[in-house]
Amino acid sequence: MQANVSILVLTLNEEQNLPACLDSVKWSDDIVVLDSFSTDQTTEIARAAGGRVIQRKFDNWAAHQNWAMEHIEFKHPWVFYLDADERMPEELRQEIVAIATDAGERRVAFYCGRKNYFMGQWLKHSFRTEAIMRFFQPDKIRFERLVNPTPVLRGTHGHLQSQLLHYNFSKGLTEWIAKHNQYAQWEAMEGMKILRGETGPSPSLFSPDKASRRKALKTLSFHLPFRPLLRFLYMYVLRLGFLDGRAGLVYCRLISMYEYMIVLKMEELKRREENARI
């Protein structure tokens, strides 16, 4: 079966993660690495593996991904996007290649789940993320939000049965905390837009579309008190994160800390706006 699927990998100083990532998609004859001007060996590793390297300065997730959809000429009409700390197992490869070679396929994009690893184990319960849009026809998709982008499609979508493998802590806690400090800033900015009513009406929590439900839940969360505690209880108790043992407890506490960072940054933005009006 011809592997007529292009691969898009976003990178910034990923010499540690990239070799294993590229090895998992070496079956593709069109691997594109969109690099944000790495200062390590990332681009050399990508080219040595046969990848095309395109460089663009990173500004935010939606803008970066939309630029890729609009400016990169992929060899194939179907593209699978993954981060450098992710791996594609064989069963996922088989599934997406079968879709790409199906002349009768009318859906234009597919959500994909992830198995997330921390402290040497799969966090089956506490890090059970919602499926995210990863397999699509680039001319049929665009993204919204500064971080954790929401897809906007021209067409219908489906859901893949297989999952990516995600090693989110592969560079250690220091890198994870630094990265989520920036994510918290972007989330706070998005939260302020919602509180100011700049994002328009929120989609329904009961929408048939997962992306719409996720956006609605995110919107609701910015109005809730005790967000860090509620997030911890949701993940550790309701989603059975305690079954993941110590790794689950540590991870749930880290996410609670991340939520608190968002709350603090939103308060800081509010004070700045109030001071600017004085």
Long-range contacts (C-beta under 8 A, 24 or more apart in sequence): 1-97, 1-98, 1-101, 2-97, 2-101, 3-27, 3-28, 3-29, 3-93, 3-97, 4-76, 4-78, 4-97, 4-100, 4-101, 5-30, 5-76, 5-78, 5-79, 5-80, 5-96, 5-97, 5-100, 6-30, 6-31, 6-32, 6-74, 6-75, 6-76, 6-78, 6-79, 6-80, 7-31, 7-32, 7-79, 7-80, 7-81, 7-82, 8-32, 8-34, 8-68, 8-72, 8-74, 8-79, 8-80, 8-81, 8-82, 9-33, 9-34, 9-46, 9-51, 9-81, 9-82, 9-83, 9-84, 10-34, 10-35, 10-36, 10-64, 10-65, 10-68, 10-81, 10-83, 10-84, 11-35, 11-36, 11-38, 11-42, 11-46, 11-84, 12-36, 12-37, 12-38, 12-42, 12-58, 13-38, 13-39, 13-40, 13-42, 14-38, 14-40, 14-42, 14-84, 14-85, 15-40, 15-41, 15-42, 15-45, 16-170, 16-171, 17-84, 17-85, 17-167, 17-170, 17-171, 18-42, 18-45, 18-46, 18-84, 19-45, 19-49, 20-87, 21-82, 21-83, 21-84, 21-85, 21-86, 21-87, 22-46, 22-49, 22-51, 23-49, 24-87, 24-88, 24-89, 25-80, 25-82, 25-88, 25-93, 26-50, 27-93, 29-75, 30-74, 30-75, 30-76, 32-72, 32-74, 34-64, 34-68, 34-72, 36-64, 60-146, 60-147, 60-186, 61-143, 61-145, 61-146, 61-147, 61-148, 61-149, 61-186, 62-143, 62-144, 62-145, 62-146, 62-149, 65-143, 65-149, 66-142, 66-143, 68-138, 69-138, 69-139, 69-141, 69-142, 69-143, 72-138, 74-138, 76-100, 77-137, 78-135, 78-136, 78-137, 79-135, 79-136, 79-137, 79-138, 80-134, 80-135, 81-134, 81-135, 81-136, 82-134, 82-164, 83-166, 85-166, 85-167, 85-168, 85-170, 85-171, 86-114, 86-164, 86-165, 86-166, 86-167, 87-164, 87-165, 87-167, 88-164, 88-165, 89-162, 89-163, 89-164, 89-165, 91-162, 92-160, 92-162, 92-163, 92-164, 94-162, 95-160, 95-161, 95-162, 96-135, 96-160, 99-135, 106-155, 106-156, 107-155, 107-156, 107-157, 107-158, 108-136, 108-137, 108-140, 108-141, 108-153, 108-154, 108-155, 108-156, 108-157, 109-133, 109-135, 109-136, 109-137, 109-140, 109-141, 109-151, 109-153, 109-155, 109-157, 109-158, 110-134, 110-135, 110-136, 110-157, 110-158, 110-159, 110-160, 111-157, 111-158, 111-159, 111-160, 111-210, 112-159, 112-160, 112-162, 112-163, 112-164, 113-160, 113-163, 113-164, 114-163, 114-164, 114-165, 114-166, 115-163, 115-164, 115-165, 115-166, 116-166, 116-168, 117-165, 117-166, 117-167, 117-168, 117-169, 118-168, 118-169, 118-247, 118-250, 118-251, 119-169, 119-246, 119-247, 119-250, 120-247, 121-244, 121-245, 121-247, 123-241, 123-244, 123-247, 123-248, 123-251, 124-243, 124-244, 125-239, 125-240, 125-241, 125-242, 125-243, 125-244, 125-248, 126-235, 126-236, 126-239, 126-240, 126-241, 126-244, 126-247, 126-248, 126-251, 126-252, 127-168, 127-244, 127-248, 127-251, 128-239, 130-210, 130-214, 131-159, 131-160, 131-210, 133-157, 133-211, 134-164, 135-160, 145-190, 146-186, 146-187, 146-189, 146-190, 147-183, 147-186, 147-187, 147-190, 148-183, 148-187, 148-218, 150-211, 150-214, 150-215, 151-211, 157-209, 176-254, 180-258, 180-261, 181-261, 183-258, 184-258, 184-261, 184-262, 184-265, 185-265, 187-262, 187-265, 188-262, 188-265, 188-266, 188-268, 188-269, 189-269, 190-218, 191-222, 191-262, 191-266, 192-266, 192-269, 192-270, 192-273, 194-219, 194-222, 195-222, 195-223, 195-266, 222-266, 227-259, 227-260, 227-262, 227-263, 228-256, 228-257, 228-259, 228-260, 228-263, 229-256, 231-255, 231-256, 231-259, 232-256
